């Protein structure tokens, strides 16, 4: 005959309840960490996209400024201004589409 009982003492029940509570809290903390990691990864991608777009804009603006300073004819200056406006518009649209 089996004389063992599956009854927990009040102390064992208390410890088991505390362990279960801690396990749930740890699970919640891990879920929160995973969510934050995903947000950090998305932010990193956004920063890289912005840096690349800004670098491209700086290069184009620098090139257009150099051209504007070296070209004195009106048509070239107007074209440079038009190119700069188109580039700025494209940059703004690209940044807006990411966010």
N, C-alpha and C positions, 0 to 999 in steps of 0.2 A: 504494500500500500504506500502511496506517495504521501508523505507528511509535509512536503514543502508547500507553502502557500504563496500565491502571487500578490499578496497584499503588501503595499508599500507603507513604510512607517511615515508619520507626518514629516520627519526630516528629509526622507528620501523624496517624498512628493514635492516638498518645497524646493529642493535642489533641482529636481527634474523640471519643475515649472520655471525656475530661474534660467536653467540651461536653454529651455525652449524659447523663452523671452529673449535671451542673448542671441540665439541663433537667428531669430526673426529680425532683430535689430541689425545684426551683421549682414544679413541678406539685403535688407533695405539700404544699408550703407554701401554695399557693393553695387547695387543697382544705381544709386546716386552717383557713385564714382564713375561707373560706365557711362551714364548720361553726360556727366561733365567732360569725360574724355572725348565723347562724340562731339560735344560743343566746341571743345578746344581744337579738335581736328578740323571742324568746319571753319572755325575762325582762322586757323593756320592757312587753309586753302584760300580763304578770302583775302588775307594779308598778302599772300604770294601773288594772287591775281592783281591786287591793287598796286603792289610794288612793280610788277611787270608792266602794267598799263601806264603807271606814272613814269617809268624809265623810258618807255616808248614815246610818251608825250614829250618828255624833256629832250630826247634826242631829236624829235621832229621840230620842236620849237627852236632848239638851238640851230638846227640846219636852216630853218626858215629865217631866223634872225640874221644868220650869216649871209644868206642869199639877199635879204632885204638891204643889208648894209652895203653889199658889193654891187648890187644892181640899181641903177639909177633910173631906168625907164619905168614909166608909170604902169604899163601892162604887167610887168614882172612883179611889181609891188602889189598890185591888185590881186594877181594870181596867188602870191604868197599869203596874203591876208585871207583869201578864199580857202586856200588849202588849210591854213591854221584853223579857221572856223569849222571846216568839215572835220578836221581831226579832233577838235575839242568836242564837237557834237557826237562823233563816234565814240570817243572816250567816255563821255557822260552816259551814252546809251549802253555801252558795255558794262560799266559799273552798275547802272540801274538794273540791268538784266540779271546780274549775279545776286543782288540782294533781294 
